[in-house]
Amino acid sequence: MPLEHYLLLSLADHQPTTSASEPHGGSHARDVRCLNSAGRWAVRGTARSPLLVWHPAQAPVAQAAAERASEARGRPVGLLSRADSTWVEGREIQVFTDALEPALHGHAAQSEGKTRRLRTEAEKLAAFCVVVRAASSAADHASFAEVSRAASKALSARFGGGSITSAFAWLAGRAGQEALESVISAEIELPGPLSIHQVIEAVELAQKAERLRGEG
């Protein structure tokens, strides 16, 4: 059964050269940021901030929305056709209604306190994901021990303490999930060298490792 395509809004200069029609959007298309219900440009929708979508039959309405967003934001906003087997309406995506009009015009400003807190959590998320990726790629016990020593030293210098074990536990726990959602929904930008999708993969690795450790 073919996947249903939706129309989304994205910044015109950030759109891929071809539309995304692979089962999960394709590796390049997954990095494209689309407008979510919070008025932010996100790579993926969440239950809290789903991506705004229109059905293909609503193309004229979606184009008009893109024009309103372009005028309000002072940047060209275009339409993008995408399909993803993981999308569920009302969860990862939300069909646009008049009640969501404010999202076209911008997003609500955050308090300085919230911005500082989100920035700190995003820094932990990025640093811990680097540790998890390094630990997961260790070829043998000696390599893992070396990664462990380097991780402890780096985390101590940056956060005043930490280890591979605490990094896995943090990412797999509630704090890690909340930090990841803040990054995915574009409430805060992800620092460091990893892409958002590399971070998502690292969090999934941590969750799997913690489940296995709990079963052991």
Salt bridges, closest charged atoms under 4 A:
GLU4 OE2 - HIS55 ND1 2.93
ASP13 OD1 - HIS14 NE2 3.89
ASP13 OD2 - ARG75 NH2 3.70
ASP31 OD1 - HIS197 NE2 3.88
ASP84 OD1 - HIS24 ND1 3.78
GLU89 OE2 - HIS55 NE2 3.51
GLU92 OE2 - ARG91 NE 2.69
GLU101 OE2 - ARG68 NE 2.90
GLU101 OE2 - HIS105 NE2 3.06
GLU112 OE1 - ARG116 NH1 3.92
GLU121 OE2 - LYS124 NZ 3.97
GLU178 OE2 - ARG174 NE 2.89
GLU181 OE2 - ARG48 NE 3.49
GLU187 OE1 - ARG48 NH2 2.55
GLU187 OE2 - LYS114 NZ 3.24
GLU189 OE2 - ARG33 NH1 3.14
GLU210 OE1 - ARG213 NH2 2.91
